[in-house]
């Protein structure tokens, strides 16, 4: 347990002390990134001006590629996830290993070379899908319904949490503010509307069939494209890029796994006590 997380809490809330501890640890994880992520943020601050100088067509390609990856991942997950699977502890180490290796493999050829650029975008798709799978694994362990479109979107919200980066002021917004901003458009849809969108997604190979969902995914992709722009620059030099690619991928998946654990622990408490009750307790901690 973190040193600055007290053993007991003297706040007016229906939450039990054990659940308050879970909530406090989740809040602490989101507001205090690991030293690896902090180090990456400091390096990123130095690369910020260089990222802005990336050719516009490269930035657009990166944004569009991530949007396509996220859309495809939602569809693939809804079609291929095994239902009624026997519960197993999340395989965080396995996913870390896979994502770290893919980053190193693509970085070996350098992202600035012809072959290396193609491999970079291919690896981006593979790594993002495995990170998403790890997030889903954690979500399921916290009782989340990952077989629904709502559950998939909750998994995707993890990509927007706890960045603390200057290039994205929204990252510094509170946890609930970030969730609200991302889900406003989706929440305007009725349950039947979500089911219809899901049916469309499964039936066709195009987008998910909803401008509101497209906007949600676009917002997430915008945050990730800023993050992955640094990865593109770090992997620019062949061979040396392998170390940068594997190292960055490890930091990314470690960070998102911690955000997922915190996010879905909070959502589990919300299902038990109600969102408003948990939100009030969260804000008092």
N, C-alpha and C positions, 0 to 999 in steps of 0.2 A: 504494500500500500504506500502511496506517495506520502512524503513527510508532512506536506501541508494540507492533507485531507484528514479532518478530525474523525475520531471514532464515533462520536454522536453529534446530533444536530438539534438545536433548539429553535425550530421554526414551526409555525402553525400549518400543518398539512396532514391529510389522511394517510400519507405514505408511511410505511413501517421504516424503522431505522435501517434495516438491511437494504431496503429498496432505495432509501435516501443515499446510502453509501454507493450503491450502483450508479445512481443518477449523478452524484458528485464526481465519481471517477470518470464517467462518460464526459461530463462537462470539462473536467480537467484535461482529458485527452484531446478534446477539440480545441481548447484554448492554449495548449502548450505542446506544440509539435515536438517530435523527437529531435535530438541534437543533429542527427543526419539530415532531417528536413530543414532545420535552421541553417545548417551549413550550406545546403543546396540553395536556399533562399538568398544567402549572402553572395554566393557565386552568381546566382541569377541576377541580382542587382547590378553586378558588374557587366553582365551580358545584355542588360536591358536595352541600351542604346543600339547595340549590334542587332538585336532581334528586330527592332523597329526598321532597320535598314535592309532587312530581307526583301527581295523582290516581291512586289505585290502579288504576282502570279503564284509565287511559292506559298505565300501566306493563304491565298484563296484555295490553292490545292490542298494545303494541310487542313484547313477548316472543312472543306467539302469531303475530304477523305475520312475525317473523324466522324462527321455526320453520317456518312454512309456506313461506316463500321458500327456505329451505335445502333442505327436502324436495323442493320442486318443481324446484329447480336440479339436484339430484342426478339426478332422473328425466330431466329434459330433456337433461342432458349425456350420460347413458348412451345416450339414444336418438338424439341428433343429432350427436355428435362424429364428424368424418370420420376413418375409420381409414386407415392406410397413406398418410397425408398426407405430402408431401415436406417435409423439415425446413426450417424457416425460423427465423431469429433471433426471439426473443420481441418482440412489438410493444408494449413497455412504454409508449412515448410515445402511441400511438394510444389505448390503454385509459385512460391518464391524462386525455387530452383529453376523451373521451366522458364519463367519470365526473365530471370537473370541471364540464362544461357541464350535465349533468343536475342536479347539486347547485345550481348557480346558477339554473336554470330553476324548480325547485321552491321555492327560497328567496325568489324574487321576490314571491310572493303571501303569504308569511308562514305559518308552520306553525300559528299560533294561530287563523287564520281558517277558516271552514267549507270553502271551496274549497282553501285552502292546506294544511289538515290532510289532506284527501283526496289532494292532489298529493304531499305529503310521503311518505305511505305507498306511493303508486304509484312514486315516484322511488326509495324505499328498495329496492324489489324490483328495479328496473332496475339501479341502481348496484351492489347486492350481486351480481347475476348477472354483470355485467361485471368486477367485481373477481375473482370466482371464475374467470371465463374467463382473465383475465390470470395468475392463479395456476396454472391448468392449462397455459397456454402455457409458463410457466417450468418447470413440472414435466416436461413433455414434452421440453424442451431438455436436461434432466438425465437423460434415459433412463427416466423413470417411466412405468409402464403406466397411463395415465389412462383406459383403456377398461374398466377393472375397477372394481367397487364399492370394493375396497380402495384403489385409486388415488384415487378420488373422496374417500374419507374422509381420506386423507393430505393431499389438497388442503385439505380443510375444517379440518384441524388448524392450518393456518397462521393462522386467525383467533384462535387462543388464544396465539400466541407473541409474546414481547417487548414486552408492554404497559407493565410497570413502573408500574402505577397503584395508588394506595392503596385504591380502591374494589374491587379484586380482588386479594386476597392471593395467590391461586394464580398470578397472572401473574408473581410474583417467585420462584416455584419454579423449579428448574433445568429446562433444556430436556427432559431425559429424564424427569424426574418429571412434567412436564406431559403429555408423550406417553403415559406409563404411565397416568396418571389418566384420560385421555380414551379410551384404547383398551382398558382392562380388560374392559369389558362386551362389546365387539365381538370381542375375542380369544377369548372363551369360545365363540364360534360356530365350528362346523366349516366347512371350505371348501365342503362341499355345502350347508350352511345358508346361507352367504353367497350362493351361486348361486340357491338357492330364493328368498331374499329379493329378489334382483335380478329374478328372473322375475315375482314378485308385483308389484314396483314398476312394471315395464313393462306388465303386463297390466291393472292397475287404477289408478284416479285417486285413491285414498285415500292412506293413509300408506305407508311403505316395508315394512310388514308385519312389523316386529320391534320388540318393546319395548326390546331392547337398543340397536338403532340409533336408536330414538326418544330414548332417554336420552342417547346420544352427541350427537345433534343439539340436544337441549334444553340440554346443557351449553355447547355453542358459542353457542347463541342467547342464553343468559344473559349471557355475556361481551359479545356484540355489543350487546345491549339497553342495557347500562350505557354503552357507548360512544356509541350512537345517541341516548340520552336527552339528552346534551349537544348533539348536532346539532339535536334537536327544539327545545331552548331557544334555541340560537343563531340559528335561522331564524324565531323567533317574530314579529319585526317585518317587515311587508311592505317590499319594495324593498331595505332594508338587509340583510334575510335572504339576499338573492342572493349578496352578498359572503361572508357567513358560510357559506352552503351550498356554494359552489364551493370556498372555501378549505379547509373541513374535508374535503370529498371528496378534494381533492388530497392532503392530508396522510395520509388513510386509505389510499388506494391506493398512495402512495409507500411507506408503512410496510409494507403487506402484500406488496408486490412484493419488498422487501428481505428480509422474513422468509421468503418463498417461496424466494428464491435460496439463502439459507442452509440452510433445511430440506431442500431437495431435493438440494443438494450433499452434505449429510451422509448422506442416504438412499442416494445413489449410492455413496458410500464404503462404506456398510454392505453393499451388495450385492456389493462387491468383496472386502472384508476380513472381513465378519461384524459383526453389531451389537455384540457384547460387546467386540471388539477396538477398534472405533471409539469406543465409549462410554468405555472405559478411557483412551484417548488424549485424548478430549475433557475428561475430568475432570482429567488431568495438566497440561493446557495452562494 
